[in-house]
Amino acid sequence: MNCPKCAAALEHQILGHTQVDECPQCGGVWLRSGELAAIVEDVESDVAWMDARLWQKEDLFEVDSHATAHCPSCQHGLALVTPPNSQVQIDICPHCEGIWLDRGELRKILEEMEAELSQKTAGELVRAAVHEGLEVVGGEKGIVAEWKDFSTVMRLLQYRLLSENPKLREALLALAASSPFK
């Protein structure tokens, strides 16, 4: 496969536990369908439940279908996509759902996901916990992966509640200290 930007031969690299194709000249990375989510899970598991699936809210994207790059896998034209609330423009193949990330874009995506997570209120995390709880029984990723997402959201909700409510934290610590079940 060749780089869609500079035509150099792509080389296999490992990111986390995922094999990707990287351009040795421009530093871009080709990800097959689902590999972005796998990398996010490996690198920054606290944001993985937010689903780095770029196709889930397709109607919210800004799409430039006049992009000139072509998919290194299937040779279809790549669409230049800007996900909602993002500064990163990503090249996506509408045919095979592969993703081309220019140098530094993966880092920017992770930073944006972390920033989005840090801005979530306790109420938003409660809604996310309900959603992830429903995904455990009917989600597309499988029960183990969905349970992991649900557990992560519940842990983050606990952290948020305790950090936003110091008196609640103190009361829980006092209750734990006075418990006869130590």
C-alpha positions in Angstrom: 0.0 0.0 0.0 1.1 3.5 -0.7 0.6 6.8 1.3 -2.4 8.7 0.0 -0.6 12.0 0.6 3.0 11.4 -0.7 2.8 8.0 -2.4 5.6 6.4 -0.3 5.3 2.8 0.5 3.6 2.3 3.9 5.3 0.3 6.6 3.8 -1.9 9.3 4.0 -0.5 12.8 2.5 -1.4 16.1 0.5 1.1 18.1 -0.6 -0.4 21.4 -1.6 -3.9 20.3 -2.7 -2.8 16.9 -0.8 -3.2 13.6 -1.1 0.0 11.5 0.5 1.2 8.3 2.7 4.3 8.7 4.3 6.5 6.0 8.1 6.7 6.7 8.2 10.1 4.8 5.3 12.2 6.0 4.5 10.3 9.2 0.8 9.7 8.4 -0.9 6.5 9.6 -3.5 4.3 7.8 -6.0 2.6 10.1 -8.5 0.0 8.9 -12.1 0.0 10.1 -12.2 -0.4 13.9 -8.5 0.2 14.5 -8.9 3.7 15.9 -11.2 2.5 18.6 -8.7 -0.3 19.4 -5.8 2.1 19.7 -7.8 4.5 21.9 -8.6 1.5 24.1 -5.0 0.6 24.4 -3.6 4.1 24.8 -6.3 6.0 26.8 -8.8 3.5 28.2 -10.7 6.1 30.2 -12.0 7.7 27.1 -12.6 4.5 25.1 -16.2 4.3 26.2 -16.8 7.5 24.3 -16.5 5.4 21.2 -14.0 6.7 18.6 -16.2 5.3 15.9 -16.3 8.2 13.5 -19.4 6.9 11.6 -21.8 6.9 14.5 -23.0 10.5 14.1 -22.4 10.9 10.4 -25.1 13.6 10.0 -23.2 15.9 12.4 -20.0 15.9 10.3 -18.6 18.6 8.1 -17.7 16.6 5.0 -15.6 17.8 2.1 -16.2 15.2 -0.6 -13.8 17.0 -3.1 -10.7 15.7 -1.4 -8.1 14.5 -3.8 -6.5 11.6 -1.8 -7.4 8.0 -2.5 -7.8 5.1 -0.1 -4.6 3.0 0.1 -6.7 -0.2 0.6 -9.5 0.1 -2.0 -8.5 3.2 -4.1 -11.8 5.0 -3.6 -11.7 8.7 -2.9 -11.2 9.8 0.7 -13.7 12.2 2.2 -12.2 14.9 4.4 -14.3 14.9 7.6 -14.4 17.1 10.6 -16.1 15.3 13.6 -18.3 17.5 15.8 -16.5 19.6 18.3 -13.1 18.8 16.8 -10.3 20.8 15.2 -9.0 17.7 13.4 -9.8 17.0 9.8 -9.7 13.3 9.1 -9.5 11.5 5.7 -12.1 8.7 5.7 -12.9 6.1 3.1 -16.6 5.9 2.7 -16.3 2.5 1.1 -14.1 0.5 3.5 -14.3 2.9 6.5 -10.5 3.1 6.7 -9.0 6.3 8.2 -5.9 8.3 7.2 -4.4 10.4 10.0 -1.8 12.9 9.2 1.2 13.2 11.5 0.1 14.3 15.0 -3.7 13.9 14.4 -4.0 10.8 16.6 -2.4 12.7 19.5 -4.9 15.6 18.8 -7.8 13.2 18.7 -6.8 11.7 22.1 -6.3 15.2 23.6 -9.7 16.3 22.3 -11.4 13.2 23.8 -9.6 13.8 27.1 -10.7 17.4 27.1 -14.3 16.4 26.4 -14.2 13.9 29.2 -12.9 16.4 31.7 -15.7 18.8 30.8 -18.5 16.2 31.4 -20.7 17.0 34.3 -22.0 14.5 36.8 -25.4 14.6 35.1 -23.8 13.8 31.7 -21.9 10.9 33.2 -25.2 9.6 34.8 -26.8 9.7 31.3 -23.7 8.0 29.9 -23.9 5.3 32.6 -27.5 4.6 31.8 -26.7 4.4 28.1 -23.7 2.1 28.7 -25.8 0.0 31.0 -28.3 -0.6 28.2 -25.4 -1.3 25.8 -24.3 -4.2 28.1 -27.4 -6.2 27.1 -27.8 -4.9 23.5 -24.5 -3.4 22.4 -22.7 -4.2 19.2 -19.2 -4.6 20.9 -20.1 -7.7 22.9 -21.0 -8.1 26.6 -17.4 -8.0 27.9 -16.4 -4.8 26.1 -19.7 -3.1 26.9 -19.4 -4.1 30.6 -15.9 -2.6 30.6 -17.3 0.6 29.1 -20.1 0.7 31.8 -17.6 0.0 34.6 -15.3 2.8 33.4 -18.2 5.3 33.2 -19.3 4.3 36.7 -15.8 4.8 38.1 -15.5 8.2 36.4 -18.9 9.2 37.8 -17.8 8.2 41.3 -14.7 10.3 40.9 -16.7 13.2 39.6 -19.3 13.0 42.4 -16.7 12.8 45.1 -14.5 15.6 43.7 -17.5 17.9 43.3 -19.0 17.0 46.7 -16.3 17.0 49.4 -18.9 16.7 52.2 -20.2 13.5 50.6 -16.6 12.2 50.4 -16.1 13.0 54.1 -19.3 11.3 55.1 -18.5 8.2 53.1 -15.0 8.0 54.7 -16.5 8.4 58.1 -19.1 5.7 57.4 -16.3 3.4 56.2 -14.2 4.1 59.3 -17.1 3.3 61.6 -18.2 0.1 59.8 -17.9 -3.1 61.8 -17.2 -5.0 58.4 -13.5 -4.0 57.9 
